[in-house]
Amino acid sequence: MVGELKKNKVVVGPTGGSGNGSDRAGSRNGNKKGGSKPRTKESTKRQAMLNTHRINPFKYDMNEVLSESAMDPSKASAFLATVIAKASRISTKDAKEFVKTFLDSGDLTKEEFDKINRLLDRYSRAR
């Protein structure tokens, strides 16, 4: 009786399953209906970003530059955190624009601005 065909139906045993561990055929897609296309990754242009493997030497060099500047230490801490976040997540170009706003407001001198830009270039890589 178990496994016999009766009117094109399989008689199932006491486990209640059809033998493959699933009651539904094609249950891979879960609740999705139809055969939807797999997602393709959209390519974006490679940008220079902060190399996260070298973030500690970058922080050390940035702290040297900021300790010699006239910027308030509490402001310098937040400034450094924002520069690192922008440079590692968005691009070094956006981080440089952020640094330029501090040059325009008078918190940084032109020499400090140039040093920070050189550090961003030195510790960046295309991703």
C-alpha positions in Angstrom: 0.0 0.0 0.0 2.7 2.5 0.9 4.3 3.6 -2.4 1.5 2.2 -4.6 -0.2 4.2 -7.2 -3.9 4.7 -7.0 -5.5 6.9 -9.6 -2.2 8.7 -10.4 -1.6 9.6 -6.7 1.2 8.3 -4.5 0.0 7.0 -1.2 2.3 8.4 1.6 3.4 6.6 4.7 3.0 7.5 8.3 5.5 10.4 8.2 3.3 12.5 6.0 6.0 13.4 3.6 6.6 12.4 0.0 10.1 11.2 0.7 12.1 14.3 -0.2 11.5 16.1 3.1 9.2 18.7 1.6 5.5 18.8 0.9 5.7 21.4 -1.8 7.4 21.0 -5.1 9.8 23.9 -5.9 9.8 25.4 -2.5 13.2 27.0 -3.0 11.8 30.4 -3.7 9.6 30.5 -0.7 6.7 32.8 -1.2 7.9 34.2 -4.5 5.6 33.6 -7.4 6.8 32.7 -10.9 10.4 32.5 -12.1 11.8 35.9 -11.2 15.3 36.7 -12.6 18.2 36.6 -10.2 19.5 40.0 -9.2 22.5 41.3 -11.0 25.0 43.5 -9.3 25.2 47.0 -10.8 28.8 48.0 -11.4 30.0 51.4 -10.2 33.1 53.2 -11.2 36.1 52.5 -9.0 36.9 55.3 -6.5 39.8 56.1 -4.3 38.8 55.2 -0.7 40.7 54.9 2.5 42.5 51.6 2.9 40.9 50.2 6.0 43.9 47.8 6.5 46.1 50.8 7.2 43.7 52.8 9.3 45.8 52.8 12.5 48.9 54.4 10.9 46.5 56.9 9.2 45.0 57.8 12.6 48.5 58.2 14.1 49.7 60.6 11.3 46.4 62.5 11.4 46.7 63.0 15.1 50.2 64.4 14.7 48.9 66.9 12.2 45.9 67.8 14.3 47.9 68.1 17.6 50.1 70.8 15.9 47.1 72.7 14.6 45.1 75.4 16.5 41.9 73.3 16.3 40.2 72.6 19.7 41.0 68.9 20.7 37.4 67.9 21.1 36.6 69.4 17.7 39.6 67.6 16.3 38.4 64.3 17.5 35.0 64.6 15.8 36.8 66.0 12.7 39.1 63.0 12.5 36.2 60.5 12.9 34.2 62.2 10.2 37.2 62.3 7.8 37.8 58.6 8.4 34.1 57.7 7.9 33.8 59.7 4.7 37.1 58.5 3.3 36.4 54.8 4.0 32.7 54.7 3.0 32.2 57.3 0.3 35.4 58.4 -1.2 38.6 60.4 -0.4 37.3 63.1 -2.8 34.3 63.7 -0.4 36.6 63.6 2.6 38.9 66.3 1.0 35.8 68.5 0.3 34.9 68.1 4.0 38.4 69.1 5.0 38.2 72.1 2.7 35.2 73.4 4.6 37.4 73.6 7.7 40.1 75.5 5.7 37.4 78.0 4.6 36.1 78.5 8.1 39.7 79.2 9.4 40.1 76.1 11.6 42.9 74.7 9.5 45.8 76.5 7.8 46.8 75.9 4.1 49.8 73.8 5.2 47.7 71.6 7.5 45.1 71.2 4.7 47.8 70.1 2.3 49.3 67.6 4.8 45.9 66.1 5.3 45.3 65.8 1.6 48.6 64.1 1.1 47.8 61.6 3.9 44.4 60.8 2.3 46.2 60.2 -1.0 48.9 58.1 0.6 46.5 55.8 2.6 43.9 55.4 -0.2 43.3 52.7 -2.7 40.8 52.2 -5.6 37.8 50.2 -4.6 
